[in-house]
Amino acid sequence: MHALPTAAELDGNRYWNFKIPVFSKLSDPPHATPETQRVCLAALFATAAAVERAVDRAAPVRVAILATTPFLFESEVTLFPDEDYFRSFLPPTGAKRTELQDGGWIEAGPADARELEPLAPQAPDALAFHGGTWLLQGDPEWAAPVMRSNWVWAYPRR
């Protein structure tokens, strides 16, 4: 595991993170299987639990997991010293569309947690599931829009 940041290193930062340590072919379609993706999520859960229990963990912070499906390579364990920034990752209450300056767009809305059923292992005690956000992103240069869901689990801030 990476060394945890000190309180001085976190001071003034909104977050500190590290990504899942695997090759994308192991965690992402079309090569990943539900079993390998479950193992990847289990590794994130175990890492977050270890960070939450670490005696040298800076405080006050919130330890969270930001997981992306089906592209788990984008997933991470994140320390949030900035609680408002953490809240910006929580699911929206409704759907909305944002037009981008380059002609692209992003639609987002609350995700259906049933999508996780074949992938998510049992979460450690006190690691709360906060839900997810589906994102559909389009760009004039792409052949088709890309769909993903971002999921949030977090320990209480302490």
C-alpha positions in Angstrom: 0.0 0.0 0.0 1.1 3.6 -0.7 2.2 5.6 2.4 -0.7 7.5 3.8 -0.5 11.3 3.5 0.2 13.3 6.6 -2.1 16.1 7.9 0.4 18.6 6.5 0.2 17.0 3.0 -3.6 17.0 3.1 -3.8 20.6 4.3 -5.5 22.8 1.7 -6.2 19.8 -0.6 -9.7 18.6 -1.4 -8.7 15.0 -1.8 -6.0 12.4 -1.9 -6.5 9.2 -3.9 -4.9 6.2 -5.5 -6.3 4.0 -8.3 -6.9 0.3 -8.4 -3.5 -1.3 -9.0 -4.3 -3.6 -12.0 -4.0 -3.5 -15.8 -7.2 -2.2 -17.4 -7.7 -5.5 -19.3 -8.2 -7.3 -16.0 -10.8 -4.9 -14.8 -12.6 -3.5 -17.9 -14.7 -4.8 -20.8 -14.5 -6.6 -23.0 -11.9 -8.9 -21.2 -13.1 -8.5 -17.6 -15.5 -11.1 -16.2 -17.9 -10.3 -13.3 -15.7 -12.5 -11.1 -12.5 -10.4 -11.8 -14.5 -7.2 -11.3 -15.8 -8.5 -8.0 -12.2 -9.2 -6.9 -11.2 -5.7 -7.9 -14.0 -4.2 -5.8 -13.1 -6.5 -2.9 -9.5 -5.2 -3.1 -10.9 -1.6 -3.0 -13.0 -2.5 0.0 -10.1 -4.1 1.8 -7.8 -1.2 1.1 -10.4 1.3 2.3 -10.9 -0.7 5.5 -7.1 -0.8 6.1 -6.8 2.9 5.6 -9.8 3.5 7.9 -8.1 1.4 10.7 -4.6 2.8 10.1 -3.1 4.4 13.2 -1.2 6.9 11.1 -4.2 8.1 9.1 -4.6 11.9 9.2 -7.7 13.3 10.7 -10.3 14.6 10.1 -10.9 13.0 6.8 -13.5 10.7 5.2 -12.3 7.5 3.6 -14.3 6.6 0.5 -14.4 4.4 -2.5 -15.3 5.9 -5.9 -16.0 2.9 -8.2 -16.9 3.1 -11.9 -18.7 0.4 -13.8 -18.2 -1.1 -16.2 -14.8 0.6 -16.4 -13.4 -0.4 -12.9 -9.9 0.8 -13.9 -11.1 4.3 -13.2 -12.0 3.3 -9.6 -10.1 4.6 -6.5 -9.9 4.8 -2.7 -10.0 8.5 -1.8 -9.4 10.5 1.4 -11.6 13.6 1.6 -10.4 16.3 4.0 -13.0 18.5 2.3 -16.5 17.3 3.2 -18.2 19.5 0.6 -16.1 18.1 -2.1 -17.0 14.5 -1.0 -20.7 15.5 -1.2 -20.2 16.5 -4.8 -19.7 12.8 -5.7 -23.1 11.8 -4.2 -25.9 10.9 -6.6 -28.1 13.6 -7.9 -31.8 13.7 -7.1 -32.8 13.8 -10.8 -31.5 13.7 -14.3 -29.9 16.6 -16.1 -27.9 17.3 -19.3 -24.9 19.6 -19.6 -23.7 20.9 -22.9 -20.0 21.2 -23.2 -18.1 23.9 -25.2 -16.6 21.5 -27.6 -20.0 20.2 -28.8 -20.0 17.3 -26.5 -22.5 16.7 -23.7 -23.0 14.8 -20.5 -26.3 13.4 -19.1 -26.4 12.2 -15.5 -29.0 10.9 -13.0 -29.4 8.5 -10.1 -28.2 4.9 -10.9 -30.0 1.7 -10.1 -28.1 -0.2 -7.4 -29.3 -3.5 -8.9 -26.6 -3.0 -11.5 -24.1 -3.8 -8.8 -25.6 -7.1 -7.6 -23.4 -9.4 -9.7 -20.3 -7.4 -8.9 -20.3 -6.1 -5.3 -18.9 -8.2 -2.5 -20.0 -7.7 1.1 -18.9 -4.3 2.3 -16.9 -4.1 5.5 -18.7 -3.0 8.7 -19.3 0.8 8.8 -18.6 1.2 5.1 -21.9 2.8 3.9 -23.2 2.6 0.4 -24.3 6.1 -0.8 -25.6 5.1 -4.2 -24.5 5.9 -7.7 -24.8 8.2 -10.7 -25.3 7.0 -14.3 -23.4 9.1 -16.8 -24.0 9.2 -20.6 -21.3 11.2 -22.4 -21.3 12.1 -26.0 -18.7 13.8 -28.2 -18.9 14.7 -31.9 -15.7 12.8 -32.5 -16.9 9.5 -31.0 -18.7 6.8 -32.9 -21.3 6.4 -30.0 -22.0 7.9 -26.6 -20.3 6.2 -23.6 -22.3 5.0 -20.6 -20.9 4.4 -17.1 -22.0 4.5 -13.5 -20.1 6.0 -10.6 -20.7 4.4 -7.2 -19.8 5.8 -3.7 -19.1 3.9 -0.5 -17.7 5.8 2.5 -16.8 5.6 6.1 -18.1 8.3 8.5 -15.8 11.4 8.6 -13.5 11.2 11.6 
